[in-house]
Amino acid sequence: MKKQFRQAFNKLQKMGVPVFERSDEPGRFLISAERAESYLWVDSYNCSMRRFGGETVHPEITDVLSDNGLYAEWENAGCLIVYEA
């Protein structure tokens, strides 16, 4: 995993964000929307508009990714995949 991905992965993991290394795309990682604690960080259906200020991803995740030159997009309703910006 490239340094920027590793740094973001480690920081998010320490925050309690459910992150997983991709087995099908080495060097990238996922943010799960299906773990028990996922509702604290992501909401693929934006069920609670007030939770993240109308966004589907907690702003702290966005900040960590941005600080490392990364961003995340929904791969499907179950996870976000992280890419280089």
GROMACS elastic network, one bead per residue, 0.5 to 0.9 nm:
[ bonds ]
;  ai    aj funct       b0    kb
    1     4     6  0.82017   500
    1     5     6  0.61583   500
    1     6     6  0.59167   500
    1    21     6  0.88856   500
    1    26     6  0.70111   500
    1    28     6  0.66938   500
    1    29     6  0.88293   500
    2     5     6  0.53555   500
    2     6     6  0.61400   500
    2     7     6  0.86271   500
    2    27     6  0.63276   500
    2    28     6  0.84402   500
    3     6     6  0.50586   500
    3     7     6  0.60264   500
    3     8     6  0.85832   500
    3    68     6  0.89898   500
    4     7     6  0.51926   500
    4     8     6  0.62400   500
    4     9     6  0.84842   500
    4    65     6  0.87850   500
    4    68     6  0.53365   500
    4    69     6  0.71552   500
    4    70     6  0.78261   500
    4    84     6  0.87299   500
    5     8     6  0.52679   500
    5     9     6  0.59390   500
    5    10     6  0.85412   500
    5    27     6  0.73842   500
    5    28     6  0.68877   500
    5    29     6  0.77224   500
    5    65     6  0.84687   500
    5    68     6  0.73647   500
    5    69     6  0.88011   500
    5    70     6  0.76728   500
    5    82     6  0.82785   500
    5    83     6  0.85721   500
    5    84     6  0.83537   500
    6    10     6  0.60296   500
    6    11     6  0.84916   500
    6    27     6  0.85703   500
    6    28     6  0.89073   500
    7    10     6  0.53059   500
    7    11     6  0.61623   500
    7    12     6  0.86050   500
    7    68     6  0.74539   500
    8    11     6  0.51301   500
    8    12     6  0.60263   500
    8    13     6  0.83853   500
    8    64     6  0.61508   500
    8    65     6  0.60727   500
    8    67     6  0.83521   500
    8    68     6  0.64357   500
    8    70     6  0.84163   500
    9    12     6  0.52970   500
    9    13     6  0.60100   500
    9    14     6  0.86195   500
    9    19     6  0.68890   500
    9    20     6  0.83207   500
    9    21     6  0.85482   500
    9    29     6  0.74032   500
    9    65     6  0.88454   500
   10    13     6  0.50582   500
   10    14     6  0.61705   500
   10    15     6  0.86592   500
   10    19     6  0.89617   500
   11    14     6  0.51966   500
   11    15     6  0.63563   500
   11    16     6  0.88933   500
   11    17     6  0.88957   500
   11    64     6  0.74861   500
   12    16     6  0.64346   500
   12    17     6  0.53099   500
   12    18     6  0.78701   500
   12    19     6  0.72332   500
   12    60     6  0.88886   500
   12    61     6  0.70503   500
   12    64     6  0.73910   500
   12    65     6  0.88864   500
   13    16     6  0.51382   500
   13    17     6  0.53107   500
   13    18     6  0.66271   500
   13    19     6  0.62817   500
   14    17     6  0.74570   500
   16    19     6  0.85630   500
   16    37     6  0.81799   500
   16    41     6  0.88977   500
   17    31     6  0.72728   500
   17    32     6  0.81974   500
   17    37     6  0.77934   500
   17    38     6  0.71613   500
   17    40     6  0.82669   500
   17    41     6  0.65799   500
   17    61     6  0.81738   500
   18    30     6  0.83394   500
   18    31     6  0.57629   500
   18    32     6  0.55381   500
   18    33     6  0.79718   500
   18    34     6  0.88978   500
   18    35     6  0.69559   500
   18    37     6  0.73194   500
   18    38     6  0.65118   500
   18    41     6  0.84543   500
   19    29     6  0.67906   500
   19    30     6  0.55226   500
   19    32     6  0.61492   500
   20    28     6  0.88684   500
   20    29     6  0.55115   500
   20    30     6  0.51676   500
   20    31     6  0.64932   500
   20    32     6  0.74788   500
   21    25     6  0.85956   500
   21    26     6  0.75715   500
   21    27     6  0.75765   500
   21    28     6  0.62625   500
   21    30     6  0.62452   500
   22    25     6  0.54177   500
   22    26     6  0.58697   500
   22    27     6  0.72894   500
   22    28     6  0.57237   500
   22    29     6  0.50181   500
   22    30     6  0.64608   500
   22    81     6  0.88169   500
   23    26     6  0.59005   500
   23    27     6  0.88278   500
   23    28     6  0.86305   500
   23    29     6  0.87070   500
   25    28     6  0.60726   500
   25    29     6  0.82091   500
   26    29     6  0.81182   500
   28    81     6  0.75286   500
   28    82     6  0.63587   500
   28    83     6  0.71471   500
   29    80     6  0.86187   500
   29    81     6  0.62125   500
   29    82     6  0.58964   500
   29    83     6  0.85036   500
   30    72     6  0.85995   500
   30    75     6  0.89846   500
   30    79     6  0.63313   500
   30    80     6  0.55263   500
   30    82     6  0.61917   500
   31    38     6  0.85771   500
   31    42     6  0.84748   500
   31    72     6  0.84870   500
   31    78     6  0.86876   500
   31    79     6  0.54702   500
   31    80     6  0.50415   500
   31    81     6  0.64805   500
   31    82     6  0.77970   500
   32    35     6  0.62881   500
   32    38     6  0.64936   500
   32    42     6  0.80948   500
   32    78     6  0.61497   500
   32    80     6  0.65627   500
   32    81     6  0.89147   500
   33    36     6  0.85672   500
   33    37     6  0.85021   500
   33    38     6  0.50709   500
   33    39     6  0.70808   500
   33    41     6  0.81137   500
   33    42     6  0.60298   500
   33    43     6  0.68846   500
   33    44     6  0.70600   500
   33    77     6  0.71489   500
   33    79     6  0.50489   500
   33    80     6  0.75752   500
   34    37     6  0.82014   500
   34    38     6  0.61454   500
   34    39     6  0.82964   500
   34    77     6  0.85900   500
   34    78     6  0.55584   500
   34    79     6  0.73265   500
   35    38     6  0.51220   500
   35    39     6  0.80476   500
   36    39     6  0.71936   500
   37    40     6  0.58719   500
   37    41     6  0.76535   500
   38    41     6  0.53857   500
   38    42     6  0.58549   500
   38    43     6  0.77537   500
   39    42     6  0.54959   500
   39    43     6  0.60319   500
   40    43     6  0.82334   500
   40    51     6  0.86102   500
   40    58     6  0.78000   500
   41    52     6  0.84537   500
   41    56     6  0.84744   500
   41    57     6  0.61363   500
   41    58     6  0.50674   500
   41    59     6  0.86439   500
   41    60     6  0.85655   500
   41    61     6  0.76376   500
   42    46     6  0.84378   500
   42    52     6  0.83951   500
   42    55     6  0.87708   500
   42    56     6  0.56415   500
   42    58     6  0.60436   500
   42    79     6  0.88588   500
   42    80     6  0.89190   500
   43    46     6  0.51305   500
   43    47     6  0.68384   500
   43    48     6  0.78863   500
   43    51     6  0.86931   500
   43    52     6  0.87151   500
   43    55     6  0.82639   500
   43    57     6  0.64884   500
   43    58     6  0.85968   500
   43    77     6  0.87418   500
   44    47     6  0.79856   500
   44    56     6  0.57445   500
   44    57     6  0.80128   500
   44    74     6  0.77342   500
   44    76     6  0.83953   500
   44    77     6  0.55447   500
   44    78     6  0.74813   500
   44    79     6  0.81928   500
   45    48     6  0.84680   500
   45    56     6  0.72562   500
   45    77     6  0.76374   500
   46    49     6  0.57912   500
   46    50     6  0.89935   500
   46    51     6  0.84578   500
   46    52     6  0.87695   500
   46    54     6  0.73141   500
   46    55     6  0.69409   500
   46    56     6  0.53362   500
   46    57     6  0.88687   500
   47    50     6  0.88829   500
   47    51     6  0.86231   500
   47    56     6  0.87485   500
   48    51     6  0.54139   500
   48    52     6  0.80015   500
   48    54     6  0.78016   500
   48    56     6  0.89445   500
   49    52     6  0.67436   500
   49    53     6  0.63704   500
   49    55     6  0.70292   500
   49    56     6  0.81844   500
   50    53     6  0.51223   500
   50    54     6  0.57673   500
   50    55     6  0.84786   500
   51    54     6  0.69972   500
   51    55     6  0.79793   500
   51    56     6  0.85049   500
   51    58     6  0.80729   500
   52    55     6  0.52558   500
   52    56     6  0.66216   500
   52    57     6  0.65695   500
   52    58     6  0.53505   500
   52    59     6  0.68454   500
   53    56     6  0.85874   500
   53    58     6  0.84704   500
   53    59     6  0.85299   500
   54    57     6  0.89872   500
   55    58     6  0.72767   500
   55    59     6  0.81778   500
   57    60     6  0.84137   500
   57    61     6  0.69511   500
   57    62     6  0.72056   500
   58    61     6  0.56231   500
   58    62     6  0.68617   500
   59    63     6  0.61150   500
   59    64     6  0.86868   500
   60    63     6  0.50138   500
   60    64     6  0.62438   500
   60    65     6  0.86153   500
   61    64     6  0.52587   500
   61    65     6  0.62038   500
   61    66     6  0.84996   500
   61    72     6  0.89870   500
   62    65     6  0.52159   500
   62    66     6  0.59681   500
   62    67     6  0.85088   500
   62    70     6  0.86212   500
   62    71     6  0.69399   500
   62    72     6  0.77658   500
   63    66     6  0.50791   500
   63    67     6  0.60163   500
   63    68     6  0.86635   500
   64    67     6  0.51940   500
   64    68     6  0.65342   500
   64    69     6  0.89095   500
   64    70     6  0.83404   500
   65    68     6  0.52472   500
   65    69     6  0.63239   500
   65    71     6  0.55093   500
   65    72     6  0.76670   500
   65    82     6  0.81831   500
   66    69     6  0.50075   500
   66    70     6  0.52390   500
   66    71     6  0.62199   500
   66    85     6  0.80228   500
   67    70     6  0.74629   500
   68    71     6  0.87532   500
   68    84     6  0.86448   500
   68    85     6  0.89682   500
   69    83     6  0.87333   500
   69    84     6  0.60736   500
   69    85     6  0.54263   500
   70    82     6  0.66877   500
   70    83     6  0.55463   500
   71    81     6  0.84225   500
   71    82     6  0.56625   500
   71    83     6  0.55009   500
   71    84     6  0.63769   500
   71    85     6  0.58687   500
   72    75     6  0.89138   500
   72    80     6  0.58981   500
   72    81     6  0.54254   500
   72    83     6  0.60618   500
   72    84     6  0.87119   500
   73    76     6  0.88860   500
   73    79     6  0.85876   500
   73    80     6  0.52784   500
   73    81     6  0.56438   500
   73    82     6  0.66820   500
   73    83     6  0.79669   500
   74    77     6  0.68492   500
   74    78     6  0.81081   500
   74    79     6  0.60830   500
   74    81     6  0.63499   500
   74    82     6  0.89696   500
   75    78     6  0.76480   500
   75    79     6  0.59218   500
   75    80     6  0.52951   500
   75    81     6  0.59100   500
   76    79     6  0.57964   500
   76    80     6  0.71277   500
   77    80     6  0.81432   500
